[in-house]
Amino acid sequence: MLRVVNRVLLGVVGLALLCVGGGVLATGLGVSVPSWWPYTGKHDVLLSRADRDRWSAQGWWWPVVIAVLTVLVLLMLWWLLSQLRRARLGEVLVESGNGEGALLRGRALENVLQSEAESLQGVARARVRLTGRRTAPEARVRLLLEPHAVPGQALEELTEEAVAHARDSAGLAALPTEARLRAAKHRAQRVT
C-alpha cells in the first residue's frame, strides 16, 4: 500500500513540476501561453514590488513563511529518508551446489527463525526481519527477554542454535545478524 501511495505521490508531484516548469520555460522563450497563465512575458515576476511591500509590512508574514517552508523541508527530508530505508527481503536464493538453486520466500525464513528464537530459554517474544540481497541476506532480530533471563546466554543460544539452523538449512555461507535485546517489564506483586 505504501508503495502505491509513494508512486502516485511521486507521479503527481513530478507532473505538476513538469507542467509548471514547462510553462515558465515557454514564457521565457517567448512562446505564446494560454490566457489563464499568470506570466505572459519574459520580464514577469512571481510577486510584483507592490505585492512584496504589501505582504512584508504585515507582522505575521515572515514567521508564517518561515514556518511553512520549515515544515515543507522537514516533510521532504522525511520522505527522502523513507525512500532510503531498507525494505524486507522478498526471497532468498538457496543453492544446491551443482549450479542450480531454488528461491525461498523471505517471510518463510523469517517465520522459522522467529519461532525458533521464541523457543529459546528466557525469550518472551522475538521479531525477525531479513534485509540485504537474496544471495547475501542479513537478519535483524529483536528479542524481548523474560525478567529472569541472562542476556549473554540468550544471545549465545540465538547465535549457535536459531541463526545457525537458519543459515545451514538455507545453504548460506554466512547469515550476518544484528540482535537487539530488551528486558520485559514486569509488574510489582504484593507480597502478603
trRosetta pair geometry for C-beta under 8 A, 3 or more apart (Angstrom, degrees):
i j d omega theta_ij theta_ji phi_ij phi_ji
1 4 5.9 -54 -153 33 33 109
1 5 6.5 29 152 -14 67 106
2 5 5.7 -54 -146 40 34 110
2 6 6.0 38 153 -24 66 109
3 6 5.7 -57 -147 36 27 114
3 7 6.4 22 157 -16 64 107
4 7 6.0 -57 -147 38 29 107
4 8 6.3 26 156 -16 65 108
5 8 5.9 -57 -145 39 29 108
5 9 6.0 27 157 -17 65 111
6 9 5.9 -58 -145 39 25 109
6 10 6.2 25 156 -17 63 109
6 83 7.7 143 -159 -92 136 87
7 10 5.7 -53 -143 38 30 111
7 11 6.2 33 155 -21 63 107
8 11 5.7 -56 -149 37 29 113
8 12 6.3 27 155 -18 65 106
9 12 5.9 -53 -144 37 30 108
9 13 6.2 26 159 -13 65 109
10 13 6.0 -58 -143 42 28 107
10 14 5.9 28 158 -19 64 113
11 14 5.8 -58 -142 40 26 111
11 15 6.1 25 159 -18 64 108
12 15 5.9 -55 -145 37 27 109
12 16 6.3 26 156 -18 63 108
13 16 5.8 -56 -147 37 29 111
13 17 6.3 25 156 -15 65 108
14 17 5.9 -57 -145 40 29 107
14 18 6.1 30 156 -21 64 109
15 18 5.6 -55 -145 37 29 113
15 19 6.3 29 157 -18 64 106
16 19 5.9 -56 -148 36 29 109
16 20 6.3 20 159 -11 65 109
17 20 6.0 -57 -141 43 30 105
17 21 5.8 27 161 -16 66 114
18 21 5.9 -58 -138 43 23 109
18 22 6.0 25 160 -19 62 111
19 22 5.9 -57 -144 38 24 109
19 23 6.3 25 157 -19 61 108
20 23 5.8 -56 -149 36 29 112
20 24 6.4 26 155 -16 65 107
21 24 5.8 -55 -145 38 31 108
21 25 6.1 30 155 -18 65 108
22 25 5.6 -55 -144 39 30 111
22 26 6.1 32 156 -21 65 106
23 26 5.7 -53 -145 36 29 111
23 27 6.4 29 156 -17 63 106
23 33 6.2 81 -155 -136 84 134
23 37 5.9 -164 -167 -136 123 127
23 39 7.6 122 142 50 99 108
24 27 5.7 -54 -148 37 31 112
24 28 6.3 31 153 -18 64 109
24 39 6.8 44 -114 54 67 150
25 28 5.7 -57 -146 39 30 111
25 29 6.3 21 158 -13 66 109
26 29 6.0 -62 -145 41 29 105
26 31 4.2 -73 -168 64 85 121
26 33 5.6 125 110 -79 120 102
27 30 7.9 47 177 -67 30 20
27 31 7.3 -78 -66 56 24 75
27 33 5.5 -21 -77 -26 85 143
27 37 7.0 -163 -72 143 122 138
27 39 4.7 49 -164 110 167 110
27 40 7.0 -128 -138 -137 113 9
27 41 7.2 31 -178 69 97 6
27 42 7.1 171 146 -87 74 43
27 44 7.0 -53 162 39 136 124
28 42 5.8 81 -140 -127 47 75
30 42 6.4 -18 -73 -58 79 109
33 37 4.2 -46 137 36 124 159
33 39 7.5 34 56 82 159 71
33 40 6.8 -144 55 -118 111 55
34 37 5.1 117 65 -21 75 99
37 40 6.9 134 91 -78 96 65
38 44 7.7 165 127 160 73 145
39 44 4.1 173 -144 88 87 146
40 44 6.2 111 39 -50 56 143
41 44 5.2 125 58 -31 73 96
45 48 6.3 130 70 -87 109 46
47 51 4.4 -128 -168 93 88 125
47 52 5.0 111 127 -60 121 84
47 55 7.6 -63 -159 20 144 135
48 51 4.8 97 52 7 74 102
48 52 7.1 -139 95 -5 39 87
49 52 5.7 -54 -147 37 32 111
49 53 6.3 29 156 -16 65 108
50 53 5.9 -56 -146 39 29 109
50 54 6.2 31 155 -23 65 109
51 54 5.7 -55 -144 35 29 112
51 55 6.3 15 163 -8 65 109
52 55 6.4 -64 -145 42 25 100
52 56 6.0 13 165 -11 65 117
53 56 6.2 -61 -134 42 24 103
53 57 6.4 31 163 -29 61 108
54 57 6.3 -62 -160 25 23 112
54 58 7.8 23 148 -22 56 100
55 58 6.0 -49 -164 19 43 112
55 61 4.9 133 165 -129 80 145
56 61 5.9 -134 -106 89 32 154
56 62 7.2 48 -134 -52 72 99
57 61 7.8 72 53 -2 35 143
58 61 4.3 106 75 -34 100 106
60 63 6.1 -72 -161 50 50 105
60 64 5.6 44 152 -23 84 116
61 64 6.1 -72 -154 38 22 106
61 65 6.3 18 158 -17 65 110
62 65 5.6 -52 -141 37 34 112
62 66 6.2 31 161 -16 67 107
63 66 5.9 -57 -144 41 30 108
63 67 6.1 29 158 -19 66 109
64 67 5.7 -55 -142 38 30 110
64 68 6.2 28 159 -18 65 107
65 68 6.0 -57 -146 37 27 108
65 69 6.3 21 158 -13 63 111
66 69 5.9 -59 -144 42 28 108
66 70 6.1 32 156 -23 64 109
67 70 5.7 -55 -146 35 29 113
67 71 6.4 27 157 -16 64 105
68 71 5.9 -55 -149 37 30 109
68 72 6.3 31 153 -19 64 109
69 72 5.5 -54 -145 38 32 115
69 73 6.3 33 156 -19 66 104
70 73 5.9 -54 -146 36 30 109
70 74 6.3 28 155 -16 64 107
71 74 5.8 -56 -147 39 31 111
71 75 6.3 32 155 -19 65 106
72 75 5.8 -54 -147 36 29 111
72 76 6.4 27 155 -16 63 107
73 76 5.8 -57 -147 38 31 110
73 77 6.3 31 154 -19 65 106
74 77 5.7 -53 -145 37 32 111
74 78 6.3 35 154 -20 65 104
75 78 5.7 -52 -147 35 31 112
75 79 6.3 33 153 -20 64 106
76 79 5.6 -52 -147 36 32 114
76 80 6.3 35 153 -21 64 104
77 80 5.6 -51 -145 36 33 112
77 81 6.3 29 157 -15 65 106
78 81 5.9 -58 -147 40 29 108
78 82 6.3 29 154 -20 64 107
79 82 5.8 -55 -148 35 29 111
79 83 6.8 33 151 -22 62 102
80 83 5.7 -55 -158 29 33 113
80 84 6.8 23 151 -13 65 107
81 84 5.7 -58 -149 39 38 109
81 85 6.8 59 150 -43 65 91
82 85 5.6 -28 -153 0 39 121
86 131 4.6 42 144 -147 135 130
86 132 7.9 22 -168 -43 137 38
87 131 7.6 142 78 -123 33 86
88 106 6.2 154 157 115 94 143
88 107 7.7 39 160 -71 137 79
88 110 8.0 -29 -157 -54 116 152
88 129 6.1 -102 -108 -161 88 92
88 130 6.4 66 -163 65 73 72
88 131 7.1 -89 -124 -86 32 64
89 92 6.7 54 139 -65 129 81
89 106 4.1 174 100 -119 80 147
89 130 4.0 -73 38 116 120 102
89 131 5.7 179 -36 -112 101 16
89 132 6.1 -9 -77 55 132 66
89 133 7.8 107 -122 173 117 4
89 134 6.5 153 -169 -86 109 65
89 137 5.4 83 -167 -123 178 106
90 105 7.4 -62 166 -148 56 64
90 106 5.3 173 150 5 8 126
90 134 7.5 -40 64 -82 75 113
91 103 4.6 2 178 -175 134 108
91 104 6.4 146 -163 72 75 42
91 105 5.9 -52 -105 -112 76 35
91 106 5.6 -103 -69 -31 21 87
91 134 5.3 12 93 -123 74 127
92 103 7.2 141 68 -159 39 59
92 104 4.6 -26 62 64 94 100
92 105 7.9 3 17 88 82 11
92 106 5.9 119 -28 -89 88 69
92 109 5.8 26 5 -16 143 154
92 130 7.1 -73 -62 176 114 157
92 134 5.5 -173 -119 -158 32 73
92 137 5.3 -40 -110 -33 110 140
92 170 5.7 -26 129 -157 141 134
92 172 7.7 -54 180 -66 126 120
93 101 5.3 30 -179 151 89 147
93 102 7.8 154 -156 80 52 33
93 103 6.2 -34 -99 -102 56 66
93 104 7.8 -172 -80 19 8 82
93 134 4.8 86 -17 138 92 100
93 135 5.1 -12 43 -88 129 65
94 101 5.7 164 84 -165 47 91
94 102 5.1 -18 63 64 102 82
94 103 7.3 166 16 -102 84 14
94 104 5.1 66 -25 -21 119 115
94 170 5.3 -117 -101 -165 100 64
94 171 5.1 100 -160 37 79 118
95 99 8.0 -34 -160 -134 104 10
95 100 7.4 142 -154 90 64 37
95 101 4.2 -47 -101 -93 53 114
95 171 5.7 -144 56 122 65 135
96 99 7.9 -31 63 50 90 32
96 100 5.0 -6 35 78 123 86
96 101 5.9 -165 -6 -91 78 48
96 102 7.4 67 -45 -6 101 90
96 171 7.4 -71 -89 -120 29 172
97 171 7.7 -120 -47 -157 86 135
103 134 7.5 -19 -131 -173 93 137
104 108 6.1 -113 173 68 87 123
104 109 5.9 76 132 -45 122 112
104 170 6.2 -114 34 -125 159 98
105 108 4.2 89 72 -2 99 106
105 109 7.2 -176 93 -4 56 81
106 109 5.9 -58 -154 39 36 107
106 110 6.2 39 149 -21 69 108
106 130 4.8 -141 -165 65 107 137
106 134 8.0 -101 -68 -111 108 85
106 137 7.4 171 -122 -119 100 140
107 110 5.3 -54 -146 38 34 116
107 111 6.2 36 156 -22 67 104
108 111 5.9 -53 -148 34 29 110
108 112 6.5 26 155 -15 63 106
109 112 5.9 -54 -146 38 32 109
109 113 6.2 30 157 -15 66 110
109 130 6.3 49 88 -52 116 148
109 137 7.7 60 103 116 155 171
109 166 6.2 97 -169 -156 95 110
109 170 6.3 27 -115 -74 132 133
110 113 5.9 -62 -146 42 27 108
110 114 6.0 28 156 -21 65 111
110 128 4.6 178 -157 100 78 107
110 129 6.6 22 -126 -104 128 27
110 130 5.5 -119 -70 -13 100 102
111 114 5.6 -55 -143 37 28 113
111 115 6.3 24 160 -16 65 105
111 128 7.9 -155 -59 59 20 123
112 115 6.1 -55 -145 37 28 105
112 116 6.3 22 157 -13 63 109
112 166 6.5 148 101 -101 109 96
112 169 7.8 -85 130 79 154 154
113 116 6.0 -59 -146 41 29 107
113 117 6.1 29 155 -20 65 109
113 128 4.7 141 95 -137 113 171
113 139 6.5 -116 166 -137 166 143
113 141 7.4 -110 146 -94 118 113
113 162 5.8 96 -155 169 69 104
113 163 7.2 48 -141 -92 113 52
113 166 4.7 14 -86 -78 104 146
114 117 5.7 -57 -145 37 29 110
114 118 6.3 26 157 -18 65 107
114 126 5.1 179 -152 100 69 106
114 127 6.7 5 -121 -128 117 22
114 128 4.4 -135 -67 9 88 115
115 118 5.7 -54 -145 37 32 111
115 119 6.6 33 154 -22 63 106
116 119 5.7 -55 -150 32 34 112
116 120 7.5 53 148 -39 59 90
116 161 6.9 -155 163 130 115 98
116 162 4.1 156 113 -119 113 94
116 165 6.3 -139 -158 63 169 140
116 166 7.5 -163 43 -48 146 99
117 120 5.9 -34 -165 0 40 117
117 123 6.1 -123 154 162 71 166
117 126 3.8 130 104 -129 119 171
117 128 6.7 143 12 -55 144 117
117 141 6.2 -167 -115 -154 162 128
117 143 6.6 -122 167 -95 119 102
117 158 5.8 34 -125 -122 96 96
117 162 4.7 57 -71 -127 72 169
118 123 5.7 -141 -132 114 35 117
118 124 8.0 -37 -143 122 82 20
118 125 6.4 -3 -114 -134 105 32
118 126 4.7 -132 -61 15 77 109
119 123 7.7 13 51 63 19 120
120 123 4.5 57 70 4 94 128
120 154 6.2 112 129 -143 131 76
120 157 4.8 139 -148 118 125 132
120 158 6.3 -52 -55 -70 169 70
120 161 6.8 151 -94 68 108 139
120 162 6.7 -71 -49 -35 121 122
121 149 7.5 160 130 -120 68 94
121 153 7.5 -41 84 131 108 118
121 154 7.5 -132 83 -95 66 77
121 157 6.8 144 37 -41 86 176
122 145 5.7 -2 152 -154 93 90
122 146 5.0 -125 -156 34 54 105
122 148 6.8 -121 -119 90 93 73
122 149 2.8 119 -173 -116 116 104
122 150 6.6 -89 -111 27 169 57
122 153 6.9 85 22 90 153 109
122 154 5.0 -109 89 -79 123 112
123 126 5.9 12 170 -52 130 103
123 143 5.4 -73 -131 -158 106 110
123 144 7.2 97 -167 69 66 54
123 145 6.3 -54 -106 -107 50 57
123 146 7.1 -75 -35 -14 6 89
123 149 7.0 93 -59 -111 43 153
123 154 5.9 134 -64 -146 92 119
123 158 7.9 109 -71 -72 143 105
124 144 4.7 -64 66 105 103 97
124 145 6.5 100 4 177 94 9
124 146 5.1 132 -52 -68 98 70
124 184 5.1 51 3 -55 157 141
125 143 7.6 157 86 -157 51 45
125 144 4.2 16 52 41 91 121
126 141 6.4 -22 -166 -166 103 95
126 142 6.9 151 -159 80 51 54
126 143 5.3 -13 -106 -105 81 69
126 144 7.3 -142 -68 21 40 74
127 141 7.3 152 80 -157 52 46
127 142 4.4 -4 55 54 101 105
128 139 6.1 -27 -161 -164 98 105
128 140 7.2 146 -157 78 47 53
128 141 5.3 -9 -103 -104 78 75
128 142 7.9 -157 -69 24 38 68
129 139 7.3 140 75 -159 43 55
129 140 4.6 -16 62 59 94 103
130 137 5.0 -18 -167 -169 111 123
130 138 7.1 141 -158 72 59 43
130 139 5.8 -32 -100 -99 66 65
130 140 7.8 -172 -81 19 20 75
131 137 7.3 132 71 -161 32 71
131 138 5.1 -31 70 67 82 97
131 139 7.9 160 23 -93 73 18
131 140 6.4 36 0 -13 113 111
132 136 5.5 -106 163 105 127 72
132 137 4.7 151 68 -139 123 34
132 138 4.0 119 -37 5 129 89
132 176 7.9 123 -67 53 149 107
133 136 4.9 38 59 47 99 82
133 137 7.1 -122 72 -71 42 48
134 137 6.8 11 -132 -60 28 93
136 174 7.8 13 -146 70 86 93
137 170 7.9 -37 35 137 132 161
137 172 7.0 -78 41 -109 95 151
137 175 6.6 -4 86 -130 90 83
138 175 7.4 149 -121 -172 36 56
138 176 4.7 -25 -124 74 93 97
138 177 7.2 175 -172 -84 68 37
138 178 7.3 34 163 -4 109 95
139 163 6.7 -160 53 -120 151 101
139 166 7.4 68 -63 103 152 153
139 175 5.9 29 -6 165 114 102
139 176 7.3 178 28 93 70 48
139 177 4.4 -13 69 -112 104 85
139 178 7.3 -171 96 29 57 62
140 177 7.5 170 -85 -158 25 61
140 178 5.0 -11 -115 64 72 102
140 180 7.7 13 -179 -1 85 104
141 158 6.6 166 118 -173 160 138
141 163 7.8 -98 -30 -73 148 108
141 177 5.9 10 1 -174 114 110
141 178 7.1 172 27 85 68 49
141 179 4.6 -17 72 -109 104 76
141 180 7.2 -180 94 26 55 65
142 179 7.7 162 -86 -160 28 54
142 180 4.8 -14 -113 66 74 103
142 182 7.2 7 -176 5 90 111
143 154 6.3 166 144 151 158 130
143 158 7.0 -101 -59 -78 145 146
143 179 6.5 8 -2 -171 111 101
143 180 7.1 175 25 86 68 51
143 181 5.1 -16 67 -111 105 68
143 182 7.1 171 89 28 55 67
144 182 5.5 -28 -110 75 62 95
144 183 7.8 77 -165 -170 59 8
144 184 5.4 73 166 -70 97 90
145 149 4.0 -126 -176 64 107 143
145 151 6.4 -75 -66 -91 167 73
145 154 5.8 -116 -107 -33 115 172
145 181 5.9 25 -26 -170 120 99
145 182 6.8 179 15 83 84 38
145 183 5.2 -41 67 -108 104 54
145 184 6.2 -139 85 -8 46 84
146 149 4.6 115 55 -30 78 105
146 184 5.8 -17 -121 25 29 129
147 183 6.7 73 -108 -178 50 102
147 184 5.8 -86 -50 72 70 93
147 186 4.8 -40 -53 -12 142 132
149 153 7.5 -143 -178 67 76 105
149 154 5.4 32 173 -49 122 131
149 183 7.5 -169 55 -120 104 81
150 153 4.1 55 85 16 111 114
150 154 6.6 168 82 -15 56 85
151 154 5.7 -58 -144 38 31 110
151 155 6.2 29 159 -18 67 108
151 181 5.2 111 -140 141 107 162
151 183 7.9 -69 -70 -70 109 94
152 155 5.9 -57 -147 38 28 110
152 156 6.3 29 154 -19 64 108
153 156 5.6 -53 -145 37 31 112
153 157 6.3 29 157 -16 65 107
154 157 5.9 -56 -146 39 29 108
154 158 6.3 34 153 -23 63 107
154 181 6.8 119 91 -120 130 130
155 158 5.6 -52 -147 34 31 115
155 159 6.4 26 156 -16 64 107
155 179 6.1 154 -126 96 91 154
155 181 6.7 -71 -67 -54 101 137
156 159 5.9 -58 -149 38 29 108
156 160 6.0 6 163 -1 67 115
157 160 6.2 -62 -130 49 27 96
157 161 5.2 -9 -180 13 68 121
157 162 7.5 58 136 -4 71 95
158 161 6.9 -63 -116 51 12 86
158 162 5.2 -35 -150 39 55 118
158 163 6.1 53 150 -15 70 104
158 177 7.8 -156 139 132 109 152
158 179 6.1 103 111 -107 155 150
159 162 7.9 9 -29 51 10 79
159 163 5.4 -28 -134 39 37 130
159 164 7.0 60 150 -33 48 96
159 177 7.2 -171 -105 60 76 139
159 179 8.0 -93 -60 -24 87 146
160 163 7.8 45 1 50 14 91
160 164 5.7 -7 -173 -10 30 137
161 164 6.2 -50 -117 39 4 106
161 165 6.3 1 167 -15 52 112
162 165 6.1 -59 -148 35 23 108
162 166 6.5 18 157 -14 61 109
163 166 5.7 -56 -147 39 32 111
163 167 6.1 33 155 -21 66 109
163 175 5.8 -167 -175 91 92 123
163 177 5.1 -79 -119 -33 142 156
164 167 5.7 -54 -144 38 29 112
164 168 6.1 24 159 -14 65 110
165 168 6.0 -59 -143 41 27 106
165 169 5.9 21 162 -16 65 113
166 169 6.1 -58 -138 40 25 106
166 170 6.2 10 165 -5 62 113
166 175 6.1 156 100 -173 103 178
167 170 6.4 -70 -148 45 22 99
167 172 4.9 -95 -154 65 70 105
167 174 7.0 -32 -142 -159 130 18
167 175 4.0 -135 -89 -2 101 123
168 171 7.5 30 -179 -73 32 35
168 172 8.0 -83 -57 42 19 72
170 175 7.5 93 54 -75 130 128
172 175 5.3 84 97 -58 145 91
